[in-house]
Protein backbone atom coordinates (compact mmCIF):
# COMPACT_ATOMS: atom_id res chain seq x y z
CA UNK A 1 0.00 0.00 0.00
CA UNK A 2 1.42 3.35 -1.00
CA UNK A 3 1.52 5.93 1.76
CA UNK A 4 0.40 9.31 0.50
CA UNK A 5 -0.19 11.47 3.54
CA UNK A 6 0.81 12.00 7.16
CA UNK A 7 -0.90 12.97 10.37
CA UNK A 8 0.68 14.05 13.60
CA UNK A 9 -0.85 13.57 17.01
CA UNK A 10 0.28 13.99 20.60
CA UNK A 11 -0.30 11.07 22.96
CA UNK A 12 0.42 10.38 26.61
CA UNK A 13 3.70 8.76 27.55
CA UNK A 14 1.80 5.70 28.81
CA UNK A 15 -0.05 5.25 25.52
CA UNK A 16 3.17 5.51 23.54
CA UNK A 17 4.80 2.92 25.80
CA UNK A 18 1.85 0.56 25.32
CA UNK A 19 1.89 0.97 21.55
CA UNK A 20 5.66 0.51 21.43
CA UNK A 21 5.38 -2.71 23.45
CA UNK A 22 2.71 -4.02 21.09
CA UNK A 23 4.90 -3.14 18.11
CA UNK A 24 7.81 -5.10 19.59
CA UNK A 25 5.63 -8.12 20.38
CA UNK A 26 4.14 -8.10 16.87
CA UNK A 27 7.51 -7.38 15.22
CA UNK A 28 6.09 -4.30 13.49
CA UNK A 29 6.87 -0.61 13.51
CA UNK A 30 5.05 1.83 15.76
CA UNK A 31 3.59 3.48 12.64
CA UNK A 32 2.22 0.14 11.39
CA UNK A 33 0.58 -0.59 14.74
CA UNK A 34 -1.01 2.86 14.86
CA UNK A 35 -2.30 2.53 11.31
CA UNK A 36 -3.76 -0.93 11.99
CA UNK A 37 -5.56 0.33 15.10
CA UNK A 38 -6.81 3.46 13.36
CA UNK A 39 -8.09 1.44 10.39
CA UNK A 40 -9.91 -0.96 12.71
CA UNK A 41 -11.50 1.90 14.66
CA UNK A 42 -12.53 3.68 11.47
CA UNK A 43 -14.14 0.48 10.16
CA UNK A 44 -15.97 -0.09 13.46
CA UNK A 45 -17.21 3.49 13.40
CA UNK A 46 -18.36 3.08 9.79
CA UNK A 47 -20.34 -0.02 10.80
CA UNK A 48 -21.82 1.26 14.10
CA UNK A 49 -21.61 5.03 13.78
CA UNK A 50 -22.14 7.10 16.90
CA UNK A 51 -22.91 3.97 18.96
CA UNK A 52 -19.29 2.88 18.55
CA UNK A 53 -17.98 6.30 19.54
CA UNK A 54 -20.23 6.45 22.61
CA UNK A 55 -19.00 3.00 23.75
CA UNK A 56 -15.38 4.13 23.43
CA UNK A 57 -16.04 7.36 25.32
CA UNK A 58 -17.89 5.51 28.10
CA UNK A 59 -14.95 3.09 28.50
CA UNK A 60 -12.52 6.00 28.57
CA UNK A 61 -14.55 7.78 31.26
CA UNK A 62 -14.65 4.62 33.41
CA UNK A 63 -10.87 4.25 33.14
CA UNK A 64 -10.34 7.87 34.19
CA UNK A 65 -12.56 7.37 37.24
CA UNK A 66 -10.59 4.33 38.44
Phi, psi and omega in degrees: 000129180280132178270126185244344185212165180233154168228155177231131179224155175259137178228163178291158178300318181297318179295318179298319178299316180298314180294322178295319177297317178299317180300317179295314180300318183273359181055050179227167177280160176301319179299319179296317179298314180298318181294319178299313180296317180296319177299316181297316179296318179296320178294316178299319178295319180299323181284318188251349179061220185300331178302318178298312183297320180294322177298316180296315180297319179297318178297319180297316179299317179298318179295323179292327181286336183283000000 
